[in-house]
Amino acid sequence: MTELLAPAGSMEALKAALRFGADAVYLGGPLLQLRAKSAGFTFEDIETAAGLVHEKGKRLYVTVNALAHNDEIHLLPDYGNQLLDCGADAAIVSDLGVLTTLHKSCPKLELHVSTQASCQNYASAHVWYELGARRIVLAREMTVDEIRKLRKNIPDDLELEAFIHGAMCMAYSGRCLLSSAILGRSGNRGDCAQPCRWKYALVEETRPNQSFPIIEEGNASYILSSRDLNCVTLLDELIDAGVTSLKIEGRMKTEYYVAVVVNAYRRVLDGTMTVEEAQRELDSVSHRPYTTGFYLGELPQDHSNAGVYTQTHRFAGTVLACENDVATIQQRNRFVKGDALEVISPALKNAVLYANDITDESGHAVDVANRVQQILRIKTDLPLAPGDFLRIKA
């Protein structure tokens, strides 16, 4: 069975991933996770997350994929066993020392090799397998044909995981030093400032106070920025090549983003949504121009507009309850009376909530919903449910 693996940088995102059809969720813990501290879960939160995941018969993976320093190795035995006690099904690692230490100290913890390890040949995969790994998260630079060849030359019980959607890094498998060089914030330690997405200008050596803009699109240039990955057209090919886990990037994304993206891929995999319909869904959330990455060969050399984010819709609100033909929502972006709010729900398709009758918690009529997180009520005959999302055309 093919696994759809979703990111969670918050408990809300985890709940959205599960509700909209993810088979497994990955998140960061307190140690060696490659995202901002705000995206890391405490042990207590991991235990809660594991309970929610296992209740639905799904799996939970914890990222331990930063490169470890000497003074962190001795922390790993206790950390691995704490993750096991919390209910983690696997740890995702990239450092050889981290993997071998965890394998020796807590052999019951399943180990997955992170894409940061740049594994892209069967010889490397065999080494990781012999050291205790049970899954390889493939290097992002591989083609579908290369994945197929790797699959044919590794043990049957060594699983393959591949990214299918989300942000990509201009550096090889994400191992970039730009943030470290400019700001002293290491992307390899989970603290990347994403300088590749900044706007840059040209400065001549003898005129340090004069900058000359490099115009590529609009008023900026994004020559260091990558396009975003979108493989909704390649799912059958990746599965046929031997990929057993399809991974969505985005532990820094909102629960709304996670819901929309997971919902689109889930429905395509289940055959309840066409690829064309899914593409429109994926266009609705904020993204850089899409690419299929290296899967069909080398990346296109045209990086124009790669840093320009677009979206066809805005996140309007979250459904908190729906009783007696009244939906209670938490507002997130401005909408007005009479607007057509599209519904994102695992149970409904192409549903629209017309905001013809809006009131606040006191029962006062609201014509303009422009207070973020305000609780509002809207009359509707739609069978909405808590955890559904609303959006409006941008």
Secondary structure, 3 states (H helix, E strand, C coil): CCEEEEECCCHHHHHHHHHCCCCEEEEECCCCCCCCHHHECCHHHHHHHHHHHHHCCCEEEEEECCCCCHHHHCCHHHHHHHHHHHCCCEEEECCHHHHHHHHHHCCCCEEEECHHHCCCCHHHHHHHHHCCCCEEECCCCCCHHHHHHHHHCCCCCCEEEEEEEECCCCCHHHCCCHHHHHHCCCHHHCCCCCHHHCCCEEECCCCCCCEEECCCECCECCCCCCCEEECCCCHHHHHHHCCCEEEECCCCCCHHHHHHHHHHHHHHHHCCCCHHHHHHHHHHCCECCEECCCCCCCCCCCCCCCCCCECCEEEEEEEEEEECCEEEEEECCCEECCCEEEEECCCCCCCEEECCCEEECCCCECCEECCCCCEEEEECCCCCCCCCEEEEEC
